[in-house]
Structures are given as C-alpha cells and as structure tokens.
Amino acid sequence: MATRYEAVMARKGEIMKRALGMDYAEFEWSPIAFDYEGMMGAHGYTLEQIRGIQRAAGVGGTPLLELRNLTDLVRSYAEPGCGARIFVKDEAANMAGSFKDRRASVSIHLAVEKGFAGVIAATSGNYGAAVASQAARAGLACIICQETFDSRHVGQPEIVEKSRICEAFGAEVVQMTVGPELFFHMLELLESTGYLSASLYSPFGVSGIESLGAELAEEMTALTGAPPTHVVVTHAGGGNTTGTARGLRRLGARTEIVSASVDLSGLHMASDTDFNRKSFTTGHTGFGVPFATWPDRADVPRNAARSLRYMDRYLTVSQGEVFYVTEALCKLEGLERGPSGNTAMAAAMSLARDLPGDATVVVQETEYTGAGKHHWAQLAFARAQGIEVTLGDPADSVPGASIVIPERPEQIRATEVDLGKLHRSYVRNALRHAGEGYAPTPEDIVFMAEDTNTSPATIEEMVAGLSAGA
C-alpha cells in the first residue's frame, strides 16, 4: 500500500491537470505569486452566462426572507436605537438543498461541454449531494469520496445522512475512515475513470457562487433601496466567502463581509479521536483557520477560494449557540434548516445587536435538514460519545468535552478573531512553502498584500519580522 500510495501521489500533478481540464502552470509567476484573476476567468464564462447555466439547471433565484420575529427578539435586548434588520437567503430551495448547487452546476456544465463521461468529488458534506444531483440531471456518472467513519467504524449522523442523499441521486459513494487516504483514493479513481474532478476549490466551482452575491445586491436593493450593509457567511474552506464577496463587488456593493465559524479550538479535523467529538462537519475553525492561512492545502494546485482577500471581520460562535439559534429559527420563523447556515445566523444575531436599527444584516445561505442533519440527532449523538450537553453560559463550553446551550438569547455573543494573526500565519506559510532561503520578490509582496487584503508595507513588515524570528 505504501508503494502504491507514493506512486499515485507522485503523479498527482499530471492526474489533476487532466482531471480539471486546465493547466495551472499557465498562471504561475513565482513560488508564491500567481495570476489569480486570470485563473478565475480561465473557464471563459461571464457572470451572466453562469447565471444562465444555473437557471437551466434549476439553481439560483432562491427566496430572500426578512426575519422580522428574529429581528424583534434581538431588539428586545439591544441598546436603544440598535438592532439591525435580519434577512436570510433561503438556499435550501436549491435542487439539492444548499448553496453548493451553485458550485456544482458550473462544474457539471463544464464536464458536459468538455465531453467527460462522469465526475468525482471528495467531500463529506452538502457539495456531494449537489454534484450528485446535477450529474443526475446531466446524465453523467458520479462518484463521491467521503470521510464517513472513525477507526471504530462509527459515523456522525450528519455525514451518514449526506451519504444517503448522494446515493438517492444515483451517485456511487466511496466511504472511508478519516485520514490522508481521501485524496489518494480520489486520485486513483480520477486516473482509472478519466472523469472530471469537480473540485470545491476550482475556479469554475467558486465562480458559481458569485451569482449568490449578485442576487443579494439586486434583491436587497429592490427590497430596501440599497445593498446590504453586512453579509454574514459561514466559513470553512473559503469558497462561500470568496464567491459571495466577488458577486457583491461585481455589482458595486460596498457591503461588509463577515465570516463566521463554529469554534472548535483544540480539535483536529483529520484526527481519528476528534472526528466524532465535534457536532459540526463543516463551518468550523478546523477548516476555517487552516484554509484561511494557507488556501493551497486544497486538492488543486492553486485554490480559487482565498477568503482573506475578502473578509472584513471573522467571528466565531459556540456549538450550543448554533443549536439554540437553529431551534429559535424553527419556533419564531417557521424555518427548519440545517446547522451550516445557522452558524452564520448565530453570528448575525450577535452582530445585529450592536448595529444601528437602520443597518441590514443578511445571512447568505440556509441548508436543508432532516434525519441525521437535524440538531436533535446531533445532540443525541454527542451525548452518546460522552459529550456533556447542558443549559447555561455558552462561554463555558469546551470543544470536544461539552456543549452548553444558552438559556437566554442575549447570551449569544460572537468572538472576534484577530485578522492580523491570520495574516501573519498566511505570510509564514507562504514563505515556508516557497522553500528555505527564498527571498520574496516585489511581485510576491504585492500578491500577498492582495491575498490578505492588506498593504505591501504591512507585508514587508511581517516578512522582516519573521526573518528576524519575531
């Protein structure tokens, strides 16, 4: 197995080049810098063409809902004059029940256009369902590679539910235990089948989310007279933040982009022992921080999802706060939706509390729920794994040991992440991957400034500090 693993991984560049239908080497400038906008436009589709592709695929045009009852709740404990209006884009109305249908629709269109017989995606989440759904509509074969179990062969109910829906759409689901074999097996399958890699992190996949940002700008302007003042985005691998922000910018919206993750500090996303000690399979800091500080850890040579370029703030919330908001959304707004979008919803409630009453906060996605994805199933599973579930102050929760559900809505208080620390980690990772002794060029400095939404002077200061061991 070791020899086979090494042989396949040695060919990963060649395999992915054929499976993605594009040569990333065309965009490389240096070990650090590359032509990001050139890569993003390499698929050749305009935003309007992407929106047309999605309309034909039954994707997009989802309802924008004002959550008046939730807004009233927040205003009941906010300071006088505070309490922004809260809205949500109900992406659960897409074909497979999440915003990831937007990503999948473009990947599947590309697969058909280029003559691929099938597609493969590595995911344990909603994206697998989206790819399987779109592949079924297009008549393509589909294989989903999924980390499903720990070494005891125990799987979270949410992940098992996602296996079920992928199979319902006709996909073959290859289930694995958590670990490094996910990418290896995907490469083997791509090589043996000749299918397209429908990567989450390809330019065409991330560009598919731009339509969501564009819809938010248009629909909020029609509804309130202006684009939203704030959009809150659940953050994991970075594509959601990247695509939504790019779509808003394309329509000239000066909207503050607020990313949000569940705080799972201390738990490792690839750890066998931690795998079932977290009640969220995505939208948590185990993905959000590593992918922000080094995007190119993805399954593509250069990741199109580069969240630090676009986020103005990064907030974290606890698992208990998300479960509380999930229940509140059901009881107050009649919306039973899954946990991913409700991560952003919890952060939005905290954010809206401190904003003026004429501000508008949009949670830009929901996801379907049911069976294993339901918050009650997740809490029951957590208890079965020895996690203590209690009512109290969510600030007292310990990831992997306890889930504390708030007793009152005013206890929902998001924590601000220091973006400066993330920027510094990004620069450190960029220099490390460039190789020992590599001296960044002026072009590298400009690229890193763009990739972190800072300035060349800030990057030069960080480089100098890291070189001095500070």
C-alpha positions as CSV (number, residue, x, y, z in Angstrom):
1,M,0.0,0.0,0.0
2,A,2.8,2.4,0.9
3,T,4.5,1.9,-2.5
4,R,1.1,2.4,-4.3
5,Y,0.4,5.5,-2.3
6,E,3.8,7.0,-3.1
7,A,3.4,6.2,-6.8
8,V,0.0,7.7,-7.1
9,M,0.9,10.9,-5.1
10,A,4.0,11.3,-7.3
11,R,1.6,11.6,-10.3
12,K,-0.9,13.9,-8.7
13,G,0.1,17.0,-10.8
14,E,-0.3,15.0,-14.0
15,I,-3.6,13.4,-12.8
16,M,-5.2,16.7,-11.7
17,K,-4.2,18.6,-14.8
18,R,-6.1,16.1,-17.0
19,A,-9.0,15.8,-14.5
20,L,-9.5,19.5,-14.1
21,G,-9.2,20.3,-17.8
22,M,-6.8,23.2,-17.2
23,D,-3.1,23.8,-16.7
24,Y,-2.4,25.8,-13.6
25,A,1.2,26.3,-14.7
26,E,0.0,29.0,-17.1
27,F,-0.8,31.3,-14.2
28,E,2.3,30.8,-12.1
29,W,4.6,33.9,-11.6
30,S,6.8,32.5,-8.7
31,P,6.7,30.0,-5.9
32,I,4.4,32.5,-4.1
33,A,2.6,34.7,-6.6
34,F,0.2,33.8,-9.5
35,D,-2.3,35.4,-11.8
36,Y,-5.4,35.0,-9.6
37,E,-7.8,36.9,-11.7
38,G,-6.5,35.2,-14.9
39,M,-7.1,31.8,-13.3
40,M,-10.6,32.8,-12.1
41,G,-11.6,33.8,-15.7
42,A,-10.0,30.8,-17.4
43,H,-13.3,29.0,-17.7
44,G,-14.4,31.7,-20.1
45,Y,-17.9,32.2,-18.7
46,T,-19.2,35.7,-17.8
47,L,-21.4,36.1,-14.6
48,E,-24.5,36.4,-16.8
49,Q,-23.6,33.2,-18.6
50,I,-23.1,31.4,-15.3
51,R,-26.5,32.7,-14.1
52,G,-28.0,31.3,-17.3
53,I,-26.3,27.9,-16.8
54,Q,-27.7,27.9,-13.3
55,R,-31.3,28.8,-14.3
56,A,-31.2,26.0,-16.8
57,A,-30.0,23.6,-14.1
58,G,-32.8,24.6,-11.6
59,V,-30.3,26.5,-9.4
60,G,-30.5,30.1,-8.0
61,G,-33.2,32.6,-7.7
62,T,-33.9,31.5,-4.2
63,P,-36.1,33.4,-1.8
64,L,-34.8,36.3,0.2
65,L,-36.7,36.4,3.5
66,E,-36.9,39.1,6.2
67,L,-36.8,37.6,9.6
68,R,-39.0,40.1,11.4
69,N,-39.6,38.0,14.5
70,L,-35.9,37.3,15.0
71,T,-35.1,41.0,14.5
72,D,-37.8,41.9,17.1
73,L,-36.2,39.4,19.5
74,V,-32.7,40.9,19.1
75,R,-34.1,44.4,19.5
76,S,-35.8,43.4,22.8
77,Y,-32.4,43.2,24.5
78,A,-30.3,45.6,22.3
79,E,-29.4,49.1,23.4
80,P,-32.0,51.8,22.4
81,G,-31.6,52.6,18.7
82,C,-29.7,49.3,18.0
83,G,-30.8,46.1,16.4
84,A,-30.3,45.7,12.7
85,R,-32.9,44.2,10.4
86,I,-32.0,40.5,9.8
87,F,-32.6,38.7,6.4
88,V,-31.8,35.3,5.1
89,K,-31.2,33.9,1.6
90,D,-33.0,30.6,1.6
91,E,-30.6,28.5,-0.4
92,A,-32.3,25.3,0.9
93,A,-34.7,26.0,-2.0
94,N,-32.0,24.8,-4.5
95,M,-32.2,21.4,-6.1
96,A,-30.1,19.5,-3.5
97,G,-30.8,21.9,-0.7
98,S,-27.8,24.2,-0.3
99,F,-25.8,27.0,-1.9
100,K,-23.4,24.3,-3.2
101,D,-25.7,23.6,-6.0
102,R,-24.4,26.8,-7.5
103,R,-20.8,25.4,-7.4
104,A,-21.8,22.0,-8.8
105,S,-23.9,23.4,-11.6
106,V,-20.9,25.1,-13.3
107,S,-18.7,22.1,-12.8
108,I,-21.2,19.8,-14.3
109,H,-21.9,22.1,-17.2
110,L,-18.1,22.2,-17.9
111,A,-17.9,18.4,-17.7
112,V,-20.7,18.1,-20.3
113,E,-19.1,20.8,-22.5
114,K,-15.7,19.1,-22.4
115,G,-17.1,15.6,-23.0
116,F,-16.3,13.9,-19.7
117,A,-18.4,10.8,-19.0
118,G,-18.6,11.4,-15.3
119,V,-17.5,13.5,-12.3
120,I,-15.8,12.8,-9.0
121,A,-15.8,14.9,-5.8
122,A,-14.1,14.4,-2.5
123,T,-16.5,15.7,0.2
124,S,-18.3,14.6,3.3
125,G,-20.8,17.5,3.0
126,N,-23.6,19.1,1.0
127,Y,-21.3,19.5,-2.0
128,G,-21.5,15.8,-2.7
129,A,-25.3,16.0,-2.8
130,A,-25.1,19.0,-5.1
131,V,-22.7,17.2,-7.5
132,A,-24.8,14.1,-7.5
133,S,-28.0,16.0,-8.2
134,Q,-26.5,18.0,-11.0
135,A,-24.8,14.9,-12.5
136,A,-28.2,13.1,-12.5
137,R,-29.8,15.9,-14.4
138,A,-27.0,15.9,-17.0
139,G,-26.9,12.1,-17.3
140,L,-23.3,11.8,-16.1
141,A,-21.8,9.2,-13.8
142,C,-20.9,10.4,-10.4
143,I,-18.6,9.1,-7.6
144,I,-18.4,10.8,-4.2
145,C,-15.4,10.1,-2.0
146,Q,-16.4,10.7,1.6
147,E,-14.7,10.5,5.0
148,T,-17.5,8.8,6.9
149,F,-16.2,6.9,9.9
150,D,-13.6,6.9,12.6
151,S,-11.5,3.7,13.1
152,R,-14.3,2.1,15.1
153,H,-16.5,2.4,12.0
154,V,-18.7,5.0,13.8
155,G,-20.0,7.8,11.7
156,Q,-21.7,11.1,12.6
157,P,-25.4,11.1,11.8
158,E,-25.0,14.2,9.6
159,I,-22.3,12.6,7.4
160,V,-24.3,9.3,7.1
161,E,-27.3,11.3,6.0
162,K,-25.3,13.0,3.3
163,S,-24.2,9.6,2.1
164,R,-27.8,8.6,1.8
165,I,-28.8,11.6,-0.3
166,C,-25.8,11.2,-2.6
167,E,-26.9,7.6,-3.2
168,A,-30.5,8.7,-3.7
169,F,-29.4,10.9,-6.6
170,G,-27.6,7.9,-8.1
171,A,-24.0,8.5,-7.1
172,E,-21.6,5.8,-6.1
173,V,-20.4,6.8,-2.6
174,V,-16.9,5.5,-1.6
175,Q,-16.8,5.7,2.2
176,M,-13.6,5.9,4.1
177,T,-12.3,6.4,7.6
178,V,-10.8,9.8,8.5
179,G,-7.2,10.3,7.4
180,P,-4.9,11.1,4.4
181,E,-6.3,8.4,2.2
182,L,-9.2,10.6,0.9
183,F,-7.1,12.5,-1.6
184,F,-5.2,9.4,-2.5
185,H,-8.3,7.3,-3.4
186,M,-9.8,10.2,-5.3
187,L,-6.6,10.4,-7.4
188,E,-6.7,6.7,-8.1
189,L,-10.4,7.0,-9.2
190,L,-9.7,10.0,-11.4
191,E,-6.9,8.2,-13.1
192,S,-8.8,5.0,-13.7
193,T,-12.1,6.5,-14.8
194,G,-11.0,9.6,-16.7
195,Y,-13.7,11.6,-15.0
196,L,-13.7,15.4,-14.3
197,S,-12.6,16.4,-10.8
198,A,-15.5,18.5,-9.6
199,S,-13.3,20.2,-7.0
200,L,-14.8,22.5,-4.4
201,Y,-11.8,24.8,-5.0
202,S,-11.7,25.1,-8.8
203,P,-12.2,28.5,-10.5
204,F,-15.4,27.3,-12.1
205,G,-16.8,26.0,-8.8
206,V,-16.1,29.2,-6.8
207,S,-17.3,31.4,-9.7
208,G,-20.6,29.6,-9.4
209,I,-21.1,31.3,-6.0
210,E,-20.7,34.8,-7.5
211,S,-24.3,34.6,-8.6
212,L,-25.4,34.4,-5.0
213,G,-23.6,37.7,-4.1
214,A,-25.1,39.3,-7.2
215,E,-28.6,38.2,-6.2
216,L,-28.1,39.6,-2.7
217,A,-27.1,43.0,-4.1
218,E,-30.1,43.1,-6.5
219,E,-32.8,41.8,-4.2
220,M,-31.8,43.9,-1.2
221,T,-31.7,47.0,-3.4
222,A,-35.2,46.2,-4.7
223,L,-36.5,45.5,-1.1
224,T,-34.7,48.2,1.0
225,G,-33.3,50.6,-1.6
226,A,-29.7,49.6,-1.1
227,P,-27.4,46.6,-1.0
228,P,-27.0,45.0,2.5
229,T,-24.7,46.8,4.9
230,H,-23.4,43.5,6.2
231,V,-23.4,39.9,4.9
232,V,-22.6,37.1,7.2
233,V,-21.1,34.0,5.6
234,T,-20.4,30.6,7.2
235,H,-16.7,30.0,6.7
236,A,-15.0,26.6,6.2
237,G,-12.8,26.1,3.1
238,G,-13.3,29.7,2.0
239,G,-15.3,29.3,-1.2
240,N,-18.5,30.7,0.3
241,T,-16.8,33.9,1.5
242,T,-14.9,34.3,-1.7
243,G,-17.7,33.7,-4.2
244,T,-20.3,35.8,-2.3
245,A,-18.0,38.7,-1.9
246,R,-16.9,38.7,-5.5
247,G,-20.6,38.7,-6.6
248,L,-21.4,41.6,-4.4
249,R,-18.4,43.5,-5.7
250,R,-19.3,42.9,-9.3
251,L,-22.5,44.8,-8.7
252,G,-20.7,47.6,-6.9
253,A,-22.0,46.8,-3.4
254,R,-19.9,48.3,-0.5
255,T,-21.0,45.6,1.9
256,E,-19.0,44.5,4.9
257,I,-18.2,40.8,4.6
258,V,-18.3,39.0,8.0
259,S,-17.2,35.4,8.0
260,A,-18.4,33.1,10.8
261,S,-17.2,29.6,12.1
262,V,-18.1,27.4,15.0
263,D,-15.2,27.5,17.5
264,L,-13.7,24.0,17.7
265,S,-10.3,25.1,19.0
266,G,-8.2,22.2,20.1
267,L,-9.9,19.6,17.8
268,H,-8.1,18.5,14.7
269,M,-10.3,17.9,11.6
270,A,-8.2,14.9,10.5
271,S,-7.9,13.2,13.9
272,D,-9.4,9.8,14.4
273,T,-10.1,10.6,18.1
274,D,-11.5,14.0,17.4
275,F,-13.6,13.0,14.4
276,N,-16.8,12.2,16.4
277,R,-16.1,14.7,19.2
278,K,-17.4,17.6,17.2
279,S,-21.0,18.1,16.2
280,F,-20.3,20.1,13.1
281,T,-18.8,18.5,10.0
282,T,-18.1,21.9,8.3
283,G,-18.3,25.6,9.0
284,H,-15.9,25.3,11.9
285,T,-12.4,26.6,12.8
286,G,-10.8,23.2,12.0
287,F,-11.4,24.1,8.3
288,G,-11.8,27.9,8.6
289,V,-8.4,28.8,10.1
290,P,-6.2,26.4,8.2
291,F,-7.8,27.2,4.8
292,A,-7.7,31.0,5.5
293,T,-4.0,30.9,6.5
294,W,-2.9,28.6,3.7
295,P,-5.5,28.2,0.9
296,D,-3.3,26.0,-1.3
297,R,-3.6,23.0,1.0
298,A,-6.6,22.0,-1.3
299,D,-6.8,19.3,-3.9
300,V,-6.0,21.7,-6.7
301,P,-2.6,23.3,-7.4
302,R,-3.9,26.8,-6.7
303,N,-7.1,27.3,-4.7
304,A,-9.7,29.7,-6.1
305,A,-11.2,30.1,-2.6
306,R,-9.0,32.8,-0.9
307,S,-11.1,34.1,2.0
308,L,-8.6,36.5,3.5
309,R,-8.8,38.6,0.3
310,Y,-12.5,39.3,1.1
311,M,-13.4,39.1,4.8
312,D,-13.6,42.3,6.7
313,R,-14.3,40.5,10.0
314,Y,-14.1,36.9,11.3
315,L,-16.4,35.8,14.1
316,T,-16.7,32.5,16.0
317,V,-19.6,31.1,17.9
318,S,-20.0,28.0,20.0
319,Q,-21.8,24.8,19.1
320,G,-24.5,25.5,21.8
321,E,-25.2,28.9,20.3
322,V,-25.8,27.5,16.9
323,F,-28.1,24.8,18.2
324,Y,-30.1,27.4,20.1
325,V,-30.5,29.6,17.0
326,T,-31.5,26.5,15.0
327,E,-34.3,25.9,17.4
328,A,-35.2,29.7,17.5
329,L,-35.4,29.8,13.7
330,C,-37.9,26.9,13.8
331,K,-40.1,28.4,16.6
332,L,-40.0,32.1,15.6
333,E,-39.8,32.0,11.8
334,G,-41.1,28.5,10.8
335,L,-37.8,27.7,9.1
336,E,-36.4,24.3,10.0
337,R,-32.9,24.4,8.4
338,G,-29.6,22.6,8.9
339,P,-26.7,23.7,11.1
340,S,-24.3,25.2,8.5
341,G,-26.3,28.3,7.6
342,N,-27.3,28.7,11.3
343,T,-23.6,29.2,12.2
344,A,-23.8,32.5,10.3
345,M,-27.3,33.1,11.8
346,A,-25.9,32.9,15.4
347,A,-23.1,35.3,14.4
348,A,-25.6,37.6,12.7
349,M,-27.8,37.8,15.9
350,S,-24.7,38.9,17.9
351,L,-23.7,41.3,15.2
352,A,-27.1,42.8,14.7
353,R,-27.5,43.5,18.4
354,D,-24.7,46.2,18.3
355,L,-25.6,47.7,14.9
356,P,-27.9,50.7,14.4
357,G,-31.6,49.9,13.6
358,D,-31.3,51.0,10.0
359,A,-28.5,48.6,9.2
360,T,-29.3,45.4,7.3
361,V,-27.7,42.1,8.0
362,V,-28.1,39.2,5.5
363,V,-27.3,35.6,6.3
364,Q,-26.5,34.5,2.8
365,E,-27.5,30.8,3.0
366,T,-29.5,28.1,4.5
367,E,-29.2,24.4,4.0
368,Y,-31.8,21.5,4.1
369,T,-32.2,19.5,7.2
370,G,-33.7,16.2,8.2
371,A,-32.7,12.8,9.6
372,G,-29.1,12.9,10.7
373,K,-28.6,16.6,9.9
374,H,-31.2,17.6,12.5
375,H,-29.9,19.3,15.6
376,W,-31.6,16.8,17.9
377,A,-29.9,13.9,16.2
378,Q,-26.5,15.7,16.5
379,L,-27.1,16.4,20.2
380,A,-28.1,12.8,20.9
381,F,-25.0,11.5,19.1
382,A,-22.8,14.0,21.1
383,R,-24.2,12.6,24.4
384,A,-23.5,9.0,23.1
385,Q,-19.9,10.0,22.6
386,G,-19.6,11.2,26.2
387,I,-20.0,14.9,25.4
388,E,-21.8,16.8,28.2
389,V,-24.8,18.7,27.0
390,T,-26.2,21.3,29.4
391,L,-28.0,24.6,29.6
392,G,-26.0,27.6,30.8
393,D,-23.5,30.2,29.6
394,P,-22.2,29.1,26.2
395,A,-18.9,30.8,27.0
396,D,-18.2,27.9,29.4
397,S,-18.3,25.2,26.7
398,V,-15.2,23.2,25.9
399,P,-15.0,21.8,22.3
400,G,-14.8,18.0,22.4
401,A,-15.9,17.9,26.1
402,S,-19.1,19.9,26.5
403,I,-21.9,21.7,24.6
404,V,-23.5,24.5,26.6
405,I,-26.8,25.7,25.1
406,P,-27.8,29.3,26.1
407,E,-30.7,29.8,28.5
408,R,-31.4,33.2,27.0
409,P,-30.9,34.8,23.6
410,E,-28.9,37.7,25.0
411,Q,-26.2,35.1,25.9
412,I,-25.3,34.7,22.2
413,R,-22.1,36.7,21.9
414,A,-19.7,36.0,19.0
415,T,-16.0,36.3,19.5
416,E,-13.9,38.4,17.2
417,V,-10.9,36.7,15.6
418,D,-7.7,38.8,15.2
419,L,-7.3,39.0,11.4
420,G,-3.8,40.3,11.9
421,K,-2.7,37.0,13.4
422,L,-4.2,35.2,10.5
423,H,-2.4,37.5,8.0
424,R,0.9,36.8,9.8
425,S,0.2,33.0,9.7
426,Y,-0.5,33.3,6.0
427,V,2.8,35.0,5.2
428,R,4.7,32.5,7.3
429,N,3.1,29.6,5.4
430,A,3.7,31.3,2.0
431,L,7.4,31.7,2.8
432,R,7.7,28.2,4.2
433,H,6.1,26.6,1.1
434,A,8.3,28.7,-1.2
435,G,11.4,27.0,0.2
436,E,14.2,27.6,2.7
437,G,16.1,30.8,1.9
438,Y,13.6,32.1,-0.7
439,A,13.6,35.9,-0.8
440,P,10.1,37.2,-1.9
441,T,10.2,39.5,-4.9
442,P,8.3,42.8,-5.1
443,E,5.7,40.9,-7.1
444,D,5.3,38.4,-4.3
445,I,4.9,41.2,-1.8
446,V,2.1,42.8,-3.8
447,F,0.4,39.4,-4.3
448,M,0.5,38.6,-0.6
449,A,-0.9,42.0,0.2
450,E,-3.8,41.3,-2.2
451,D,-4.3,37.8,-0.8
452,T,-4.6,39.2,2.8
453,N,-6.5,42.5,1.9
454,T,-3.6,44.5,3.5
455,S,-0.8,46.6,2.0
456,P,2.6,45.9,0.6
457,A,4.1,47.9,3.6
458,T,2.3,45.6,6.0
459,I,3.6,42.5,4.3
460,E,7.1,43.8,4.1
461,E,7.0,44.4,7.9
462,M,5.7,40.9,8.5
463,V,8.4,39.4,6.3
464,A,11.1,41.3,8.1
465,G,9.7,40.3,11.5
466,L,9.5,36.6,10.5
467,S,13.1,36.7,9.1
468,A,14.3,38.2,12.4
469,G,12.4,35.4,14.3
470,A,9.9,37.8,15.9
